[in-house]
Amino acid sequence: MYENIALVGATGAVGRIVLEQIVQRKLPYRSLRLLASQRSVGTEVRVGGQAVTVELLHPGAFKGVDLVIASTPDEVSQEFVPWAVDEGAVVVDESGYWRMNPNVPLVIPEVNPEAVRNHQGIIASPNCSTTQMVVALAPLHRFARVRRVVVSTYQATSGAGTAGNEELFLSVAEELKGKTLAPKTFQHPIGFNLIPQIGSNKFEGYTSEEMKMVYETRKIMEDQQIQVCPTCVRVPVTIGHSESILVETERHISIDQAKRLFSEAEGITVVDDLDSHVYPMPRDCEGKDDVFVGRIRRDISSENGLAFWCVSDNLRKGAATNAVQIAELLQRSSCT
């Protein structure tokens, strides 16, 4: 049992789901501390039927805390995580700041649970688009080693925070009136539109979001030879990232084998019946913790290729759920 847990970013969209998951999954603890910026201090948040008051995030806030789960912007994580580690806490961090640090394990419990043992006070949770893809790739990689992945993502506006969803609603409302909303959160109006840019120009025309998928996939799967070609697109959907994935493996995987591998893998649900119009869609996957896979078919352009469609709730498995699962894994690891 954890003695004292602190949640940083408790009032955000992901933070609130972390609290729900802590209660629903019955993560054992004696006390819970909610930390946030001055703007949220004094806010009361219901946790398991009890009201907990949000406290100020500052260096002394982690005294006596043994586990921290954090969902904050990168620059906030950069500042406060060392405070928590110095007090002896283990931090499960959802920001992008620590992910590629060689001393910080990047963990998806269904894929590389053993990595949690190598932490030095910080454990990173991957980017949401990477997480669902790697959960789906892992059983294929174990069976036939993944060589190359071509992925196009269709990412929900909630990936840009509460402001992203608010801008979608406003943008759609203006479009229905024959007007165009001036964008603030996104590069262009998102209502009835697709925006093929998430993040900044990072490397040879690939965005920062796309390069996260490249680097994080290799780190999690411990294989620097995996080639990843990503295209990340923002779509007018509130919750649930979708991905079209084409994977090439060292040896052939039949469709029956692929379906069996997906079905037997932890954290994956197969939804695949094209004739009956059954496949994963964001509206059906919202509020669920699994990664959903469908449209499984052979790549008719490559002998060892496999194509499939992958959907997951980006606020849950893509963020909050994965962090709480890491906390559970960490606790089990410390007991063995």
C-alpha positions, 0 to 999 in steps of 0.5 A: 500500500502507498502511504501518501500519493500526490496527483499533480494537475488534478483539475485537468481533464486527464487528472480527473480521469486519473482520480477516477481510475485510482478509485475504480481500480482500487489503487491502495493508499492511506492519503491523497494530496492534490497539487496544482497551480495557484489558479486552482488552489482551494478547489474541492474535488470529489474522490471516492465520495470524499472532498479533497482540497487542491493545494499549491504545487511547490517544493515542500509539497512532496514531503512524506509522499512516496508516489506522484502521478503527474499530468502537466505541460513539459516545462512544469514537469521539468521544474517540479519532478526533481523536487519530488525525487529529492524528497524520495518519491517516485514520479509517474510522469505523463509529460513529454519532458522525461520520455527520451532521457536514457535514465528514465524508463518509458513504460507501457505495462502490457508491453515492457513491464520489466522496464519499471525496475530500472527507474531512478525516481522517474517513470515516463508514460508515452505519448497517447498516439504512440501508446495505442500503436505500440500496444497493438504492435507488441504481439506482432513483434514478439511473434515475427519482429516488426521491421517497418511501420507506416502509420497515419493518425486521426487524433481527437481535439482533446489531445490539445486539452480542454481548449481543443474541445472548446475550440471544436465546438465553437468552430462547428457552431460558427461553420453552421452559421456560415462563418469561420472561427479564428483559430487559437488552439489549432493552426486552422479552423477545426470545424468540418476540417482536417489539419495534417499538422500536430506539433512543430516542424521537427525533422525533415518535414516531420512534426514533433508529434510524428517524431515522438512516435518514431523515437518512443516506439524504438525505446519502448520496444527496445529495437532501434532498427524499427523504421516508423513513417508517421503522419499525424492529423488532427480531426474534428472528434472530441475523444478517441485517437484512430490510426491506420497502421501498415506493418511489415514483419521479418516473416509472414503473419497470416490473418488468422494468426494476427487475429489470434495474436491480437485477441490473446494480447492483454489490453487489446479487443478485436472488433472486426467484421467488415460485412456486418459493418463492425470495426472500432470507431471513436464514439464506441471506444470512448470511456474504455481502457482497451486498445481496439483493433479491426479491419485486419487484412493482408498488405497486398503490396508486400509479402510480409505486410499486415494492415489494420485499424486501431482506436483508443480513448486518448485520455484513458489508455493514452494517458490516465489509465496507463499512468495508474497501471504503471503505479500498480505495476510499480507497487507489485514490483516493490513487493516481489 
